[in-house]
Amino acid sequence: MVLPLSHIPPDSDARIIWIASEPARREQLARQGFVPDETVRCVRRSRRRRLFLFRVRGRLVLLPRKLAGEIFAEIQNT
């Protein structure tokens, strides 16, 4: 099932399927490693789910809820 990254539970791996952002924002996300077919790990969500911490290509990246909601991914079986 494809879900926005903002709905991925902590300690889960997910494969990015597509990004529903305007081109400039997609380019910014790509520089951080958020591209289709990339596997990311949800490390932590803030208590009110305003911020999300992901591990992408060995780096930790903090995303606000709006950006995490524009990236759609499929949870990987672990």
C-alpha positions as CSV (number, residue, x, y, z in Angstrom):
1,M,0.0,0.0,0.0
2,V,1.3,3.5,-0.9
3,L,1.1,6.1,1.9
4,P,2.6,9.5,2.5
5,L,5.8,9.5,4.5
6,S,3.9,11.3,7.2
7,H,1.9,8.1,7.8
8,I,4.9,5.7,8.0
9,P,5.4,4.3,11.5
10,P,8.7,4.9,13.3
11,D,11.4,2.2,12.8
12,S,10.0,1.3,9.4
13,D,11.7,1.2,6.0
14,A,9.8,2.5,3.0
15,R,10.6,2.7,-0.7
16,I,9.7,6.0,-2.3
17,I,7.2,5.6,-5.2
18,W,6.5,9.2,-6.3
19,I,6.7,12.8,-5.1
20,A,3.7,15.1,-5.5
21,S,5.6,18.4,-5.2
22,E,6.2,21.2,-7.7
23,P,9.5,20.9,-9.6
24,A,11.6,23.3,-7.5
25,R,10.6,21.5,-4.3
26,R,11.2,18.0,-6.0
27,E,14.7,19.2,-6.9
28,Q,15.4,20.3,-3.3
29,L,14.1,16.9,-2.0
30,A,16.2,15.1,-4.5
31,R,19.4,16.8,-3.2
32,Q,18.5,15.4,0.2
33,G,18.1,11.9,-1.2
34,F,14.3,11.7,-1.6
35,V,13.9,10.3,-5.1
36,P,11.8,7.5,-6.5
37,D,13.0,3.9,-5.7
38,E,15.2,5.2,-2.7
39,T,14.7,3.4,0.6
40,V,14.2,5.6,3.6
41,R,13.8,4.8,7.3
42,C,11.5,6.7,9.6
43,V,13.5,7.2,12.7
44,R,11.2,9.3,14.7
45,R,8.1,11.6,14.6
46,S,7.5,14.5,16.9
47,R,4.8,14.1,19.5
48,R,2.3,16.1,17.5
49,R,3.6,14.8,14.1
50,R,4.8,18.2,13.0
51,L,8.3,17.0,12.3
52,F,9.7,13.7,11.0
53,L,13.2,12.4,11.1
54,F,14.3,10.1,8.3
55,R,17.5,8.2,7.5
56,V,18.3,8.6,3.8
57,R,21.5,7.4,2.2
58,G,23.1,7.2,5.7
59,R,22.2,10.8,6.6
60,L,19.5,12.0,9.0
61,V,17.0,14.5,7.5
62,L,14.3,16.4,9.3
63,L,11.1,17.1,7.3
64,P,8.1,19.1,8.3
65,R,4.7,17.4,8.0
66,K,3.8,19.3,4.8
67,L,6.8,17.9,2.9
68,A,6.5,14.4,4.4
69,G,2.9,14.4,3.1
70,E,4.0,15.1,-0.5
71,I,6.3,12.0,-0.6
72,F,4.5,8.8,-1.2
73,A,6.1,5.5,-0.3
74,E,5.4,1.8,0.2
75,I,6.4,0.2,3.5
76,Q,8.9,-2.6,3.0
77,N,8.6,-6.0,4.7
78,T,11.2,-6.3,7.4
